[in-house]
Amino acid sequence: MRIAIIGGTGQMGRWFAAFLKRKGNTVIISGRDRRKASRVARSIGVEAAGSNIDAVGGADLVIISVLPPYLERVLREISPRLTEKQRVIDITSIKAVPVRLMHRYIKRSVVLGTHPMFGPSADTKGQNFILTPTNAKEKRFARELGRMLSDYGFSVRTTTPEKHDAMIGYILSLTHFIGFVTADTWKTLRMERYINASSTSFKFLLKFAKSVVDSDPGLYSYIQMDVPTSSKAESAFVKQARMWSGIVRKRDRSRFEARMNELSRYLERLEI
Ligand SMILES: NC(=O)c1ccc[n+]([C@@H]2O[C@H](COP(=O)([O-])OP(=O)(O)OC[C@H]3O[C@@H](n4cnc5c(N)ncnc54)[C@H](OP(=O)(O)O)[C@@H]3O)[C@@H](O)[C@H]2O)c1
């Protein structure tokens, strides 16, 4: 299959370009800077296009891999060139607004909102890939794409764009929020003084918090601020932190132990 990746110079775009090439596809990438696109393409061993328009010409599948604020501009630019035979997916981390934009601009090709639930350093095996079809044509395409992604080792899930975004508030926004607060608390407490005596659990948490704060602030602010359920999830976190702090301050050992046991049983059920 011939696959064009717009934003193929970015983190996810490069990852998909290399991955899809390894799977036997012909891949062509574009970015805003033609020289950068050529450099990146050479390093991965794929083709570079001089522009987004050139990239989509002749592609069976177009993958749009740009940050949310740039999506509309890309759609406006490529839509006049797209044909009925072509398929277009975006991989934006939120889905309701991007899917609406794709419907607004792309009238001839079949479109599909997707969200790979992993970053560019991940191993594909068992990683979740969410598809958000909204009508019969998109559902058919989602089944086809889903089969291909399953063959590639992904766990494919289908939902609506709105349900996807509601879920993202709990799965991504809350997780990132815990990372920011953890790193900020350590900074406030000047934890560097104790780093040489750190424990296994501290090192584990340090790795997690570092992976969160080292990510792209532009993308992460979007996930925090434009997902409707983020603030609900974060309020629950703050409330539970206060509750735990109350148990500790009151030295309520029996409640502490009962709650820990209850949570252990709960997480056992959640384990994947
Ligand atoms: N990073 C993650 O962990 C992750 C996970 C799942 C989904 N996603 C989604 O994947 C998408 C890409 O994220 P990313 O982390 O790869 O971001 P990124 O590293 O910033 O890459 C975005 C790319 O978009 C390109 N771009 C911007 N405007 C463009 C335009 N008008 N025409 C062509 N290319 C343009 C940029 O190219 P140049 O700068 O070279 O011009 C840049 O390389 C986002 O929608 C994000 O929500 C990210």
The ligand as an ORCA input file, in Angstrom:
! r2SCAN-3c Opt
* xyz 0 1
  N       3.562     12.039     21.031
  C       2.725     11.128     21.486
  O       3.003     10.426     22.487
  C       1.416     10.907     20.772
  C       0.677      9.733     21.041
  C      -0.513      9.514     20.344
  C      -0.989     10.441     19.434
  N      -0.256     11.593     19.215
  C      -0.777     12.547     18.230
  O       0.095     12.500     17.119
  C       0.122     13.765     16.462
  C       1.574     14.186     16.275
  O       2.197     14.289     17.539
  P       3.771     14.328     17.684
  O       4.065     14.045     19.111
  O       4.427     13.498     16.625
  O       4.053     15.878     17.410
  P       5.359     16.553     16.748
  O       6.569     15.755     17.094
  O       5.317     17.991     17.119
  O       5.105     16.377     15.193
  C       4.147     17.108     14.517
  C       4.639     17.313     13.121
  O       3.629     18.051     12.420
  C       4.289     18.744     11.409
  N       3.466     19.840     10.920
  C       2.934     20.902     11.583
  N       2.226     21.682     10.757
  C       2.301     21.106      9.539
  C       1.801     21.431      8.272
  N       1.063     22.532      8.052
  N       2.088     20.609      7.244
  C       2.832     19.502      7.405
  N       3.352     19.137      8.591
  C       3.097     19.933      9.633
  C       5.570     19.232     12.021
  O       6.515     19.225     11.003
  P       7.769     20.238     10.899
  O       7.984     20.797     12.288
  O       8.850     19.355     10.413
  O       7.347     21.234      9.950
  C       5.919     18.160     13.046
  O       6.978     17.360     12.618
  C      -0.667     14.733     17.353
  O      -1.938     14.930     16.808
  C      -0.773     14.008     18.686
  O      -1.975     14.348     19.377
  C       0.928     11.848     19.843
*
